[in-house]
Amino acid sequence: MRRTLAAPAPARPGLVHVLADAHRPPFRRGTFDTVVTPWLIDILPERFDVLCARVNALLRDGGRWLHFGSLSFHDSAPALRYGLDECRAALEENGFGELTVEEHEIPYLSSPASRHARREHIVSWSAHKRRDVKKVPRHHALPEWLVRGTDPVPLGQSFRNQAAATRIHALLMTLIDGRRSLKDMAKLVVDQRLMSAAEAEPAIRSFLVRMYDDSRRGMTY
């Protein structure tokens, strides 16, 4: 649906937009009086206590952190999926005080133009910086061997497994010639001792199903 969006009034003079990485904010320590993080903390791939230290470093003494959004953390480690009490503790451990917290249930992705909607439990807080924290660790999104490109690429077990799977996939692609059947291909793979007879046919069928689905969606590699 076409909509016209407009602010109630122009922005005040001095507004500056900066596009940057939240993990590596390009600002000196103590730059801001207020940091606002709407719908942010649950999607960052970083421990919440480290984020608390990062926000602390951006604030002046007495500065305030305002947060609004979900605490639905999706980290693979259950211990890092912080509950609200754990968030309170992390805030206090990282120099914040005068903490005011509220919880609400609100409509989310609920548009009158759609029949689909849901409700979200959200948390908002206001926390004041009471003390500095130690130096915040530098965030590393990628290992140095990927960033710099000068170090050897480590041959871990996951890479070994992927390399083996890629070799088998490459062989299967060469076997597709318009004449061989799935069972013909399975027999050749077994003859080359790449898979057992029990594994070959189900694995090749799964591979060809993905290939077929991708071709219908117009995906290429």
C-alpha positions, 0 to 999 in steps of 0.5 A, a space after each residue: 500500500 502506498 503511504 506518505 510519511 512525514 515528520 511532525 516538524 523539521 529536525 533541529 539544526 545540528 543533527 548529524 547521521 553517522 552510519 557505523 558498526 555498533 560493535 566498533 563505534 567511531 567515537 571517543 570515550 565519553 562522547 554522549 550524554 545519552 545512548 538510545 538502543 531501540 530493538 538492538 541488543 537481542 540481535 547483536 552477536 556479542 555477549 550482553 555484558 560486553 555490550 554494556 561495557 561498550 555503551 558505558 564507554 560511549 557515555 559521559 559520567 552521569 550519562 543515560 542509556 535508554 533501551 527499548 525492545 526484545 530480550 529474545 536472545 538467540 545465542 547458540 549457548 544457553 548461558 548467554 541468553 540473558 533473562 531480565 534479572 541477569 541483564 540487571 546484574 550485568 548493567 550494575 557490574 558494568 557501571 550503571 545505576 539508578 536503573 528503571 525497568 518496565 515490561 510491556 506486551 505490545 502489537 508487533 508487525 501489526 498492520 491494518 493492511 495485513 491479516 497477520 500480526 503478533 504480540 511481543 513482550 518488550 523491555 525498556 530501561 533507563 540506566 545512568 552511568 555511575 562509573 567507568 569500566 575497564 578497557 572494552 575488548 575490540 570486537 572481531 567479526 572475522 578472524 585475522 586470516 580472513 581479514 588480512 589474507 596473509 595467514 594460512 587458512 586453518 584446516 579444521 574438521 568442519 572445513 575437512 567435512 565441507 571439502 569432502 562433501 564438495 568433492 562428492 557434490 562435484 562428482 554428482 554434477 559430472 554424473 548428470 548427463 541426461 542418461 544416468 538414473 539416480 540409482 545409476 549414480 548411486 552405484 557409481 558412488 558406491 563403486 568408488 567407495 565414497 559412500 556405503 550402499 545404504 547411504 548413497 541413494 538417500 544422500 543423492 536423492 537429497 542432493 538432487 531434491 535441493 538442486 531441483 528446488 533451487 532450479 525452480 526458484 531460479 537460484 544459481 551459484 
